[in-house]
Amino acid sequence: MNLKEHVAQQTVDATVASAASKTTYTGASVTLGGWLVSSEAAVLAGIVLGLAGFVVNLYFRSRADAREEEAHRARMRSLNEN
């Protein structure tokens, strides 16, 4: 993967992770609002939305961690060769 593709992939991952984080907060807010107005449907929708945001965020954060670990290994190999 060349540098341009790497940067593009990081940008996409960061954007999706950010949107997923916002979705999680929105789901939590909808759950709280649904609970305050005693709407079971709103509470359920909020829980589903929050969980979906959490799962997507977890996936993209794990991808970022794997990329960072790979970059770290490459730096260590480079330092050991010198």
Protein Blocks (a to p, Z undefined) as FASTA:
>chain_A
ZZklmmmmmmmmmmmmmmmmmmmmmmmmmmmmmmmnopaklmmmmmmmmmmmmmmmmmmm
mmmmmmmmmmmmmmmmmmmmZZ
